[in-house]
Amino acid sequence: MRTIREAVDQLAAAQPAAPFLLAPEPDVAVTYAQFQATVRTLCGELAAHGIRPGEVVSYMVPNGISAAGVFLGAMYGGYVVSPVSLLAQDSQIEYTLAHSGTRIVFAAPEFVDRLRRLAVRAGSRAVIRPTSPDDLGLPADGSAALPGPAPDPASPALLMYTSGTTGVPKGALLSHANMIHAGRAVGASLALTPADRILSSLPLYHINGQSIATVSPLVSGGSIVMPHRFSVSQWWTLVERHRPTWINVVPTIIAYLINGPALTPAQEAACRGIRFGRCASAPLPPAMHRAFEERFGIRVIEAMGLTECASVAFTNPLDPRARRYGSPGRPLGSEARVVSPEGVILGEGVAGEIQVRGANVMQGYYKDPETTARTVSADGWLATGDLGYRDADGFYFITGRLKELIIKGGENIAPREIDEALLKHPAVLEAAAVGIPDREYGQEILACVVLKPGAACAEEELRAHCLRELGRYKTPKQFRFIAELPKGPSGKVQRLKLVAGAGRVAGSSGLDGTAARDAG
């Protein structure tokens, strides 16, 4: 299989009655044959709207049958699918509607009026087509004629816009070959078979939920349990009911599960059927990693990817004896290297910017050749913007982002080091350090902290803890207790939003009170 259409068709022919998608809320199981019929009918509707292969199709729908149907169905028909984040601000939506030139947006009822208003403001002529998360409202007989010839591997398949936290959103354009290569690489690294079933609540408007949780099971012939959203109170109930063999999570989900309710005996028994958990999209602190494994008996494979390489870049080995805590692992489906600001390739143990190259790297940024040229070299190396180093065994370690590096008195400080120190405190659920303006040092350190439900902790206690763990120079000057950290769709902390919200020079108290969020 070389394209999404070939993947769907081959699996529908080989195992038509096997379940592909299990939607818990309406308690519906969609077989491979039924899913093929659904996406073929979807393509017929798109053609009836006069939309031609190669044009853009969007959706703004919570996880479920409709989101999966449009995501894979548009690519099946040779269209370019461009999801709209449910968390996007009006300005981001308005920009992407205009920039992508999308012809149609499948929208959940709660987004229809908003999208119509924003489409008018953007000068977009896109059709806003209402749909339920659990039913596209199409006759799934698969009899509609497909529009045009089948896409080839080089055909554009997915247009994913970045969050735009450092400027206007950029649209990463990925081909069928990119998506299939990524899905196969993940399947091979995890030894996935048709007997495997994933439980994932990561959104289908984010590359992890798309590539790892949807395309990887598809190309391996497995099945997907796809709830509308993550709920800490329902997670283990889903495990008990649907018996997944692996789970796809991010550090935020791990944190809430560790601090969630106790498992019933039946849920504990169901846990024993889980071969592993895969965690990516943000660095997983080693203390949190070990705590999850100790509590639930599920080994966690830390990995890393980017939108620009179809969510695939590094992974730890499947064998837990060969992994490294605190590392996203070795290159997966690609090459990797570390370079200096001058472009010099650095040796083991020396920190610099991480670059990757391979068949998973995007075709480029849509309508933006200048940014593409700055990001992807002529010989195919993608500059990730991540800082880190490689050890003697080929494992990579991430120390921060270029744009998030704290420079205090001329010394580079990786925010993650401070985060991990704070997470060792028993009262801390989540933490994120950022640099804020300081008259003496240029930048000082602000630590934003989310406490565990019911926990109490004073600033002086956290300061003493950091002095023990980090020393005086790296101990934050300010601590701010907040209800939740701003995150993107994948759960990755958006530190630049914390910087923008600081609003004061170091030296003020910075205390906003204490609170914690129930993720259920």
C-alpha positions in Angstrom: 0.0 0.0 0.0 1.3 3.4 -1.1 -1.6 5.7 -0.5 -4.5 6.0 2.0 -6.9 4.8 -0.7 -4.8 1.6 -1.3 -4.7 1.0 2.5 -8.4 1.3 3.0 -9.2 -0.8 -0.1 -6.7 -3.6 0.7 -7.9 -4.0 4.3 -11.6 -3.9 3.3 -10.9 -6.7 0.8 -8.7 -8.7 3.2 -10.8 -8.4 6.3 -14.2 -6.8 5.5 -15.9 -7.9 8.7 -13.1 -6.9 11.1 -13.7 -3.9 13.3 -11.8 -0.7 12.3 -13.4 2.0 14.4 -15.1 1.7 17.8 -17.0 4.8 18.8 -17.8 4.5 22.6 -20.4 7.3 23.0 -23.0 5.8 20.6 -21.5 2.4 21.2 -21.0 1.7 17.4 -18.4 -0.5 15.8 -17.6 0.2 12.1 -16.0 -2.6 10.1 -13.4 -2.1 7.4 -16.0 -2.8 4.7 -18.5 -0.3 6.3 -15.8 2.3 6.6 -14.8 1.8 2.9 -18.4 2.3 1.9 -18.7 5.4 4.1 -15.6 7.1 2.6 -16.6 6.3 -1.0 -20.0 7.9 -0.4 -18.3 10.9 1.2 -16.2 11.3 -2.0 -19.4 11.2 -4.0 -20.9 14.1 -2.0 -17.7 16.1 -2.4 -17.9 15.6 -6.2 -21.6 16.6 -6.1 -20.5 19.9 -4.6 -18.1 20.5 -7.6 -15.0 19.9 -5.5 -12.2 18.4 -7.5 -9.4 16.1 -6.3 -6.4 18.2 -5.1 -8.7 20.8 -3.6 -9.0 21.3 0.2 -11.6 19.7 2.5 -11.9 20.6 6.2 -13.7 19.5 9.3 -14.3 21.0 12.8 -15.8 18.1 14.7 -14.9 16.2 17.9 -13.4 12.8 17.6 -15.7 10.1 16.3 -17.0 8.5 13.2 -17.5 11.8 11.3 -14.0 13.2 12.0 -12.3 9.9 11.1 -14.5 9.6 8.0 -13.6 13.1 6.7 -10.0 12.8 7.7 -9.4 9.5 5.8 -12.2 9.9 3.3 -10.9 13.1 1.8 -7.5 11.7 1.3 -9.1 8.5 -0.1 -10.7 10.6 -2.8 -7.5 12.5 -3.7 -8.5 15.6 -1.8 -6.3 17.5 0.6 -7.7 17.4 4.1 -7.1 20.4 6.5 -8.6 20.0 10.0 -9.7 23.0 12.0 -8.7 22.9 15.7 -11.6 22.9 18.1 -9.4 25.2 20.3 -8.5 27.7 17.6 -9.1 31.4 18.1 -11.3 33.3 15.6 -8.2 35.0 14.0 -6.6 31.6 13.4 -9.7 30.1 11.9 -10.3 33.2 9.7 -6.7 33.0 8.4 -6.7 29.3 7.7 -10.0 29.4 5.9 -8.7 32.1 3.6 -5.1 30.7 3.2 -6.1 27.1 2.5 -8.9 28.0 0.1 -10.9 25.1 1.6 -14.1 24.3 -0.4 -16.1 22.8 2.4 -16.0 22.5 6.2 -17.8 19.6 7.9 -18.8 21.2 11.3 -20.4 20.0 14.5 -23.6 21.9 15.3 -22.0 24.1 18.0 -19.5 25.5 15.4 -21.7 26.0 12.4 -22.8 29.7 13.1 -19.3 30.7 14.1 -17.7 29.2 11.0 -20.2 30.8 8.7 -19.5 34.2 10.3 -15.7 33.7 10.0 -16.0 32.5 6.5 -17.7 35.7 5.5 -15.0 37.8 7.2 -12.3 35.8 5.5 -13.8 36.2 2.1 -14.1 32.4 1.9 -16.8 30.7 -0.2 -16.5 27.5 1.7 -19.7 25.5 2.3 -20.2 25.0 6.0 -21.8 21.6 6.2 -23.4 20.6 9.5 -22.7 17.1 10.8 -23.0 15.0 14.0 -19.7 13.7 15.5 -21.2 10.2 15.3 -22.9 10.3 11.9 -22.0 12.0 8.6 -25.6 11.7 7.5 -24.7 9.8 4.3 -26.1 6.6 2.9 -23.1 4.3 3.5 -23.7 2.0 0.5 -20.4 3.0 -1.3 -22.1 3.1 -4.7 -21.1 6.7 -5.6 -18.6 7.1 -8.4 -15.2 8.2 -7.3 -14.0 11.6 -8.6 -11.1 11.2 -10.9 -8.1 8.8 -10.8 -6.7 7.4 -7.7 -4.1 9.6 -5.9 -0.4 8.7 -6.3 2.1 8.6 -3.4 3.4 12.1 -4.2 -0.1 13.6 -4.1 -0.7 16.1 -1.3 -2.9 14.5 1.4 -2.8 16.6 4.6 -2.5 20.3 5.2 -1.8 20.9 8.9 -1.6 24.4 10.3 0.6 25.2 13.2 -0.9 27.0 16.2 0.6 30.3 15.2 1.9 31.2 18.7 5.0 32.9 17.2 3.2 34.5 14.2 0.6 33.6 11.6 0.0 29.9 11.3 2.1 27.9 8.8 0.6 25.1 6.8 2.7 21.9 6.7 1.8 20.0 3.5 2.2 16.2 3.8 1.8 13.7 1.0 0.3 10.2 0.9 3.9 8.8 0.9 4.7 10.8 4.0 1.7 9.5 5.9 2.1 5.8 4.8 5.8 5.9 5.6 5.1 7.3 9.1 2.3 4.7 9.7 4.5 1.9 8.6 7.5 3.1 10.7 5.4 3.3 13.9 3.8 -0.1 13.1 7.2 -1.8 12.7 8.7 -0.2 15.8 5.7 -1.3 17.9 5.3 -4.7 16.2 1.6 -3.9 15.4 -0.6 -6.6 13.9 -4.3 -6.9 13.0 -4.9 -8.2 16.6 -3.8 -4.9 18.1 -6.3 -2.3 19.3 -5.4 1.3 20.3 -7.3 3.5 22.8 -6.6 7.1 22.0 -8.5 10.3 22.9 -5.9 12.6 21.2 -7.8 14.9 18.8 -8.1 14.3 15.1 -7.1 17.9 14.5 -3.6 17.1 15.7 -0.9 15.2 13.9 -0.4 12.7 16.7 -4.1 11.7 16.8 -4.0 11.5 13.0 -0.7 9.8 12.1 0.0 7.6 15.2 -3.6 6.8 16.4 -5.3 6.5 13.1 -3.0 5.9 10.1 -0.7 3.5 12.0 -3.6 1.1 13.1 -5.0 1.4 9.5 -1.8 0.2 7.8 -1.3 -2.6 10.3 -5.0 -3.7 10.0 -5.8 -3.1 13.6 -8.7 -1.3 15.3 -9.2 2.0 17.1 -11.2 3.0 20.2 -12.0 6.7 19.7 -13.9 8.5 22.4 -15.0 12.1 21.8 -12.4 13.4 24.3 -10.3 12.4 27.2 -12.0 11.8 30.6 -10.0 10.6 33.6 -13.2 9.2 35.1 -14.0 7.1 32.0 -10.6 6.0 30.8 -10.3 2.7 32.6 -13.9 2.0 32.0 -13.1 2.1 28.2 -10.1 -0.1 28.8 -12.3 -2.7 30.6 -15.1 -2.5 27.9 -13.0 -2.5 24.7 -9.8 -4.3 25.8 -7.2 -2.3 23.9 -3.7 -3.8 23.5 -2.0 -0.4 23.5 -2.8 3.2 24.5 -1.7 6.5 23.0 -1.2 9.3 25.5 0.6 12.6 26.3 2.2 13.6 29.6 -0.8 15.6 30.7 -3.0 12.5 30.4 -0.4 10.5 32.3 -0.4 13.1 35.1 -4.2 13.0 35.5 -4.3 9.2 35.4 -1.7 8.9 38.1 -3.7 11.2 40.3 -7.1 9.7 39.3 -9.4 7.3 41.1 -8.4 3.8 42.1 -9.0 1.0 39.6 -11.6 -1.7 40.2 -10.5 -5.4 40.1 -12.0 -5.7 36.6 -10.1 -2.7 35.4 -6.9 -4.0 36.8 -7.4 -7.2 35.0 -8.1 -5.4 31.7 -4.8 -3.4 32.2 -2.9 -6.6 32.0 -4.0 -7.0 28.4 -2.3 -3.7 27.5 1.1 -4.4 25.9 2.4 -0.9 26.2 1.6 2.8 26.2 3.1 5.3 23.7 3.7 8.8 24.9 4.7 11.7 22.7 3.9 15.3 21.8 5.8 16.7 24.8 8.7 15.5 27.0 7.7 13.0 29.6 9.4 13.7 32.9 11.2 10.5 34.2 9.6 10.7 37.7 6.1 10.8 36.1 7.2 8.0 33.7 8.2 5.7 36.6 5.2 6.6 38.7 2.7 5.6 35.9 4.5 2.3 35.3 4.6 1.5 39.0 0.9 2.3 39.6 -0.6 0.6 36.5 2.0 -2.0 35.5 1.9 -0.6 31.9 5.3 0.1 30.3 5.5 3.4 28.5 7.4 4.0 25.3 8.4 7.6 25.0 8.6 9.0 21.5 8.7 12.3 19.6 7.5 13.7 16.4 6.6 16.9 14.6 3.8 18.0 12.4 6.4 18.6 9.7 7.4 14.9 9.7 4.0 13.3 10.2 4.5 12.9 13.9 7.4 10.5 13.5 11.0 11.3 14.4 12.3 9.3 17.4 11.1 6.4 19.5 12.4 4.3 22.4 12.7 0.5 21.7 9.8 -1.8 22.3 12.0 -3.8 24.7 11.8 -1.9 28.0 15.3 -3.1 28.9 16.8 -1.1 26.1 15.0 2.2 26.6 16.3 5.5 28.2 14.1 7.4 30.7 14.1 11.1 29.8 14.9 10.4 26.1 12.5 10.2 23.1 14.7 7.5 21.8 16.6 6.9 18.5 15.6 8.1 15.0 12.5 6.4 13.7 12.0 6.2 9.9 14.6 8.9 9.4 18.1 10.1 10.0 19.0 12.6 12.7 21.8 14.9 13.7 22.7 17.8 16.0 24.2 21.0 14.6 25.6 24.2 15.9 24.2 27.7 15.1 26.9 27.8 12.4 25.7 24.5 10.9 28.6 22.4 12.2 27.6 18.8 12.9 28.2 18.1 16.6 29.4 14.9 18.3 27.9 12.9 21.1 27.1 14.8 24.3 27.3 18.2 22.7 24.1 20.2 22.6 22.7 22.0 19.5 19.7 22.1 17.3 18.3 18.7 16.2 17.6 18.1 12.5 16.0 15.1 10.8 15.8 13.8 7.2 13.7 11.1 5.7 10.6 10.0 3.7 8.4 11.4 6.5 9.5 15.0 6.0 6.8 17.3 4.6 6.7 18.6 1.0 6.9 22.1 2.4 4.9 25.0 3.9 1.8 25.7 1.8 2.2 28.9 -0.3 5.4 29.8 1.7 8.6 28.9 -0.2 10.7 31.3 1.8 9.9 29.7 5.2 10.2 26.3 3.6 13.7 27.1 2.4 14.7 28.3 5.9 13.3 25.2 7.5 14.3 22.4 5.1 17.7 22.4 3.5 18.3 21.7 -0.2 19.5 18.2 0.8 16.4 17.5 2.9 17.4 18.2 6.5 14.5 19.6 8.5 15.4 22.1 11.3 13.2 21.0 14.2 13.8 24.0 16.5 14.4 21.6 19.3 17.6 21.8 21.3 19.3 18.6 22.5 22.1 16.1 22.2 22.9 12.5 21.3 24.5 10.0 23.6 27.1 7.3 22.8 24.3 4.8 22.1 22.5 7.0 19.6 19.7 8.1 22.0 18.6 11.7 21.7 17.8 14.0 24.6 15.7 17.2 24.3 16.7 20.1 26.5 14.3 22.8 25.2 13.2 24.8 22.2 15.3 27.5 20.6 12.6 30.1 21.1 11.9 29.0 24.7 15.5 29.0 25.9 16.0 31.1 29.1 19.2 33.2 28.8 20.0 34.5 32.3 23.1 36.6 32.6 24.4 35.2 29.4 23.9 31.5 30.5 21.6 29.2 28.6 19.0 27.5 30.9 16.8 24.8 29.6 13.2 25.2 31.0 12.7 21.5 31.1 15.4 21.1 33.7 13.4 23.4 36.0 10.1 21.7 35.2 11.4 18.3 36.1 12.8 19.6 39.4 9.5 21.0 40.4 7.6 17.8 39.4 9.6 16.0 42.1 7.7 18.0 44.7 4.7 15.9 46.0 2.2 18.7 45.7 3.0 19.6 42.1 0.9 18.2 39.3 2.3 20.3 36.4 5.0 22.9 36.0 6.4 25.1 33.3 9.4 27.5 33.5 9.8 30.6 31.3 12.1 33.5 31.0 10.8 37.0 31.8 12.5 40.4 31.5 14.9 41.3 34.3 16.9 44.6 34.6 20.0 43.0 36.0 20.2 39.6 34.3 18.3 40.3 31.0 16.0 37.4 31.9 14.9 35.8 35.1 13.0 32.6 35.7 9.3 32.4 36.3 7.8 29.0 37.3 4.1 28.5 36.7 2.8 25.7 38.8 -0.4 23.6 38.9 -1.0 21.9 42.2 -2.6 18.4 42.6 -6.2 18.4 43.6 -6.5 19.1 47.3 -2.8 19.9 47.7 -1.5 23.1 49.3 2.0 24.5 49.0 3.5 27.9 49.7 6.0 29.7 47.5 8.7 29.5 50.2 8.4 25.7 50.2 8.8 25.5 46.5 11.7 27.9 46.5 13.5 25.7 49.2 12.8 22.6 47.1 14.3 24.2 44.0 17.4 25.4 45.9 18.0 21.8 46.8 17.4 20.4 43.4 18.8 23.2 41.1 21.0 25.5 43.1 20.6 29.2 43.5 21.3 30.3 40.0 18.6 28.2 38.4 16.0 28.6 41.1 13.0 30.6 39.8 12.8 34.1 41.1 9.0 34.0 40.8 6.4 31.3 41.3 2.9 31.6 40.0 0.2 29.2 41.0 -2.4 28.8 38.2 -5.4 26.6 37.5 -4.0 25.1 34.3 -1.2 25.5 31.8 -2.0 26.7 28.3 -1.6 23.8 26.0 -2.0 23.1 22.3 -4.1 20.3 21.0 -1.4 17.7 21.7 -1.0 18.6 25.3 2.3 20.4 24.7 2.7 23.4 27.0 2.6 26.8 25.1 5.3 28.6 27.1 5.2 31.7 25.0 1.6 32.3 26.2 2.9 32.1 29.8 5.5 34.7 28.9 2.9 37.0 27.3 0.7 36.6 30.4 3.5 37.5 32.8 3.0 41.2 32.2 5.5 42.4 34.8 9.3 42.6 35.4 10.8 40.1 37.8 10.7 41.3 41.4 6.9 41.5 41.9 5.2 38.7 43.8 3.7 36.9 40.8 1.2 35.0 43.0 -2.3 34.3 41.5 -3.7 32.0 44.2 -4.0 28.2 43.9 -6.4 26.0 42.0 -6.5 22.7 40.1 -8.6 21.4 37.2 -10.6 18.2 37.1 -9.8 16.5 33.8 -12.8 14.2 34.1 
